[in-house]
């Protein structure tokens, strides 16, 4: 019998997982089945990013820290992490009735005035 894992504030909700799961890379054809649940890997990564802990301090309820790190590194390098952030941001903007992409940029001139020669 598998013990029930402790819930963390950083865990993906079912609604968040429903949005993210289709964006994850599929298993490679002809390869072995994945041994690790990617939802748990992402939960481990989210825990680390939220708490600022070291990779080796990811709680034991999550997949091994090295596995979480390897997936995070792979997704960051291949652009997946940035793509997911863009897709999820566009989804949230659409929920609030806004354009999916930002159309303006706000500039702050406060720093320019403070550094202007006297």
C-alpha positions in Angstrom: 0.0 0.0 0.0 1.4 3.4 -1.0 1.3 6.0 1.7 -0.6 9.2 1.0 1.7 12.0 0.1 1.6 15.3 2.2 0.0 18.1 0.2 2.0 21.3 -0.3 0.8 24.8 -1.1 2.9 24.6 -4.3 1.3 21.5 -5.7 -0.6 21.8 -9.0 -4.3 21.8 -8.6 -6.4 19.5 -10.8 -7.4 22.6 -12.9 -3.8 23.7 -13.4 -2.8 20.2 -14.3 -5.6 20.0 -16.9 -4.1 23.1 -18.6 -0.5 22.0 -18.4 -0.7 18.2 -19.1 -1.4 18.6 -22.9 1.6 20.9 -23.2 4.1 18.3 -21.8 6.2 16.3 -24.3 4.8 12.9 -25.1 6.6 9.7 -24.4 9.1 8.8 -27.2 7.6 6.2 -29.6 9.2 2.8 -29.2 10.8 3.8 -25.9 10.1 2.6 -22.3 7.1 3.9 -20.4 7.9 6.8 -18.1 8.7 5.6 -14.7 8.0 8.9 -13.1 4.9 11.0 -12.9 5.6 14.4 -14.5 3.0 16.0 -12.4 5.0 15.1 -9.3 8.2 16.2 -11.0 6.6 19.6 -11.7 5.3 19.7 -8.1 8.9 19.2 -6.9 10.2 22.0 -9.2 7.4 24.3 -8.1 8.3 23.6 -4.4 11.9 24.5 -5.0 11.2 27.6 -7.0 8.7 28.9 -4.4 10.7 28.1 -1.3 14.2 28.9 -2.7 15.5 25.7 -1.3 18.5 24.0 -2.7 17.9 21.1 -5.2 19.1 18.6 -2.6 16.6 19.9 -0.1 13.5 18.9 -2.1 11.4 16.8 0.3 11.5 13.1 -0.1 7.8 12.9 -1.0 8.7 14.3 -4.5 10.8 12.4 -7.1 14.5 12.4 -6.4 16.0 15.9 -6.5 18.3 15.0 -9.4 15.4 13.9 -11.5 13.5 17.1 -10.9 16.7 19.1 -11.7 17.3 17.1 -15.0 13.7 17.8 -16.2 13.8 21.4 -15.2 17.1 21.9 -17.0 15.9 20.1 -20.1 12.6 22.1 -20.2 14.4 25.4 -19.6 17.0 24.7 -22.3 14.6 23.5 -25.0 12.2 26.5 -24.4 9.3 24.4 -23.0 9.3 26.3 -19.7 9.0 29.7 -21.4 6.4 28.3 -23.8 4.2 27.0 -21.0 4.5 30.4 -19.2 3.3 32.1 -22.4 0.4 29.7 -23.0 -0.8 29.9 -19.3 -0.5 33.7 -19.2 -2.6 34.0 -22.4 -5.2 31.7 -20.9 -5.4 33.8 -17.8 -5.6 37.0 -19.8 -8.4 35.5 -21.9 -10.3 34.5 -18.7 -10.3 38.2 -17.7 -11.5 39.3 -21.1 -8.2 40.9 -22.1 -6.2 40.4 -25.3 -4.1 37.3 -25.2 -0.9 39.2 -25.8 0.1 42.5 -24.3 -0.3 45.4 -26.7 1.6 48.2 -24.8 4.7 48.6 -22.7 4.9 50.8 -19.7 8.2 52.7 -19.2 9.3 54.2 -16.0 11.1 57.5 -16.3 11.7 57.8 -12.6 15.1 56.1 -12.9 16.1 58.3 -15.8 15.4 61.5 -13.8 17.3 60.3 -10.8 20.4 59.5 -12.9 20.3 62.6 -15.1 23.4 64.9 -14.8 22.9 67.9 -12.5 
